[in-house]
């Protein structure tokens, strides 16, 4: 069984375990990529794959794992963008 440490926005218990801005940006990047993959899959699935509950659930879990893998690669730069935005907000809100 694959153990993932994805912290989703609806899981308050795990979300409260985020201790740093870096972790929050990483979680946000992973969720952003997951939502992106989910929306792309909606367009690809029109007529291609089964629309059963089990296949949708499997593909969503696959997308979650892909989002984590993509996020862990640090190749997108989304996390850095979020961190820069947070630093700019903190600097300008004082």
C-alpha positions as CSV (number, residue, x, y, z in Angstrom):
1,X,0.0,0.0,0.0
2,X,1.3,3.4,-0.9
3,X,1.5,5.9,2.0
4,X,1.0,9.5,1.0
5,X,1.3,12.6,3.1
6,X,-0.9,14.8,1.0
7,X,-2.7,17.3,3.3
8,X,-6.0,18.2,1.8
9,X,-7.9,21.4,2.6
10,X,-11.0,19.5,4.0
11,X,-8.9,17.4,6.5
12,X,-8.7,19.9,9.4
13,X,-6.7,17.5,11.6
14,X,-3.9,17.1,9.1
15,X,-4.1,20.7,7.9
16,X,-3.4,21.8,11.4
17,X,-0.1,19.8,11.3
18,X,1.3,22.3,8.8
19,X,3.9,24.2,10.7
20,X,5.6,26.4,8.2
21,X,4.8,28.7,5.2
22,X,6.9,26.4,3.0
23,X,4.8,23.4,4.0
24,X,1.6,25.4,3.3
25,X,2.9,26.5,-0.1
26,X,3.8,22.9,-0.9
27,X,0.3,21.6,0.1
28,X,-1.3,24.4,-1.9
29,X,0.8,23.5,-5.0
30,X,-0.1,19.9,-4.7
31,X,-3.8,20.7,-4.4
32,X,-3.6,23.1,-7.3
33,X,-2.1,20.5,-9.5
34,X,-4.7,17.9,-8.4
35,X,-7.5,20.2,-9.3
36,X,-5.9,20.9,-12.6
37,X,-5.5,17.2,-13.4
38,X,-9.1,16.6,-12.4
39,X,-10.4,19.3,-14.8
40,X,-8.2,18.0,-17.6
41,X,-9.5,14.5,-17.0
42,X,-13.1,15.7,-17.2
43,X,-12.5,16.7,-20.8
44,X,-10.5,13.6,-21.7
45,X,-13.1,11.2,-20.2
46,X,-16.0,12.3,-22.4
47,X,-16.8,9.0,-24.0
48,X,-13.4,7.4,-23.5
49,X,-13.6,5.7,-20.2
50,X,-16.2,4.1,-18.0
51,X,-18.1,6.6,-15.8
52,X,-18.7,4.2,-13.0
53,X,-18.1,5.3,-9.4
54,X,-15.2,2.9,-8.9
55,X,-13.4,4.1,-12.0
56,X,-13.9,7.7,-11.1
57,X,-12.6,7.0,-7.6
58,X,-9.6,5.1,-8.9
59,X,-8.8,7.9,-11.4
60,X,-9.1,10.5,-8.7
61,X,-6.7,8.6,-6.4
62,X,-4.3,8.3,-9.4
63,X,-4.6,12.1,-10.0
64,X,-3.8,12.7,-6.3
65,X,-0.7,10.6,-6.5
66,X,0.3,12.3,-9.8
67,X,-0.2,15.7,-8.2
68,X,2.0,14.7,-5.2
69,X,4.7,13.4,-7.5
70,X,4.6,16.5,-9.7
71,X,4.6,18.7,-6.6
72,X,7.5,16.9,-5.1
73,X,9.6,17.4,-8.2
74,X,9.8,21.1,-7.6
75,X,9.9,21.7,-11.4
76,X,6.7,23.8,-11.7
77,X,7.7,26.7,-9.6
78,X,4.2,27.2,-8.3
79,X,5.4,26.8,-4.7
80,X,8.0,29.5,-5.1
81,X,5.4,31.8,-6.7
82,X,3.1,31.3,-3.6
83,X,6.0,31.9,-1.2
84,X,7.0,35.1,-3.0
85,X,3.3,36.2,-2.9
86,X,3.1,35.5,0.8
87,X,6.4,37.4,1.5
88,X,5.1,40.4,-0.5
89,X,1.8,40.3,1.3
90,X,3.6,40.2,4.7
91,X,5.9,43.0,3.7
92,X,3.1,45.3,2.4
93,X,0.6,44.5,5.2
94,X,2.7,45.9,8.0
